[in-house]
Amino acid sequence: MHILYLVGRELGYPRNDVLLRAFRRLGTVHVIGETQAGSLSVRTGRVLVRALPHLLTQRYDLIFVGFYGHLLMLPISLLSRSPVLFDAFVSTYDTLCFDRGLFAPHSIVGQFAFWLDQTSCHRADMVLLDTCAHADYFVHTFALSPDKVRFLPVGCNEDIFFPRPRAKRDTITRILYYSTYLPLHGVETVIRAAALLRAERGLHFRLIGTGPKYVRIRQLANSLGLENITFVPFVPLQDLASEIADADICLGGHFGSSEKAARVIAGKTYQCIAMGKPTIVGDNAANREMFQHGHDAWLCPMNDHEALAEAILHLTNSPDLCLQLGNNARQTFLERASIQILSNQLEKIVKSLIG
């Protein structure tokens, strides 16, 4: 099988990286993409220029357009002589108008975002999403036929995220959360949960990352006078595994209140369960597709700092339960989201597309 693999975001972006690893198990993959982050329009233009000779002169069994590929889909769908599998992954319309609230749905930008989502998906021969709940949203919002939509879990890079011993040995109970501080992540919920737990000696939060709401969150933590949180602005992906290994409890999220937060499973969640860590996730339709409460994850009401604090305290005082959750989480990952499982599922999707 010969596959042309195109992505708009950088190749190392977790979703793109995992899918590329899966595709390479299925056949010969010709990859065109950028390795560095930068302007979306510049990256898209460079990828398109490099892809044009291949689209015009060569025949592939499949053309895959990965995240963020909405802008790529418009010309590629017209030029391709092969079936096109499009990993929509996110809705531009939902992200800009509802999750981040940057534009009104009926504004010019909102209408363009809706058109871009709908057009790019309709021009694909098959559309890929990350959860069943997310796939249902695309079907109903953009009038897609359910027959042309499939879902495949995000997974993670298993060369980086695998069980390993804890390096730090002390009496501190570490609660780990990392994000890019987007609205759907609900970092404020984590901060307010930490405030409720400030009197718990030996319990410490470690928050890694930066992003749009970072300054606001730091101001909130300062105003609450929290001393049980350490903020770490950035940690390279390779070093995140060590952070997870040293954590006692991981917060997978999402804890925000947006509808998008309830339709997806956070990438960090896969990384944490791949390492066999007890993980608290938002109680939503997407997470319930993957997890059973109290078996392989602890499901907590979203946007509810009191419930999150209660969940953290319960797990902190239940070491046997944490051990059980971690062991079962690792098993769930192996059975539902490992690269072997994803490759098998992807093969079925591709075969159903190309015949």
Buried (B, 14 or more C-beta within 10 A) or exposed (E): BEBBBBBBBBBBBBBBBBBBBBBBBBBEBBBBBBEEEEEEEEBBEBBBEEBEEBBEEEEBBBBBBBBBBBBBBBBBBEEBEBBBBBBBBBBBBBBBBBBBEEBEBEEEBBBBBBEBBBBBBBBBBBBBBBBBBBBBBBBEBBEBEEEBBBBBBBBBBBEBBBBEEEEEEEEEBBBBBBBEBBBBBBBBBBBBBBBBBBEBEEBBBBBBBBBEBBEEBBEBBEEBEBEBBEBEEEBEBEEBBBBBBBBBBBBBBBBBBBBBBBBBBBBBBBBBBBBBBBBBBBBBBBBBBBBEEEEBBBBBBBBBBEBBBBBBBBBBEBEEBBEBBBBBBBBBBBEBBBBEBBBEBBBEBBEEBBE
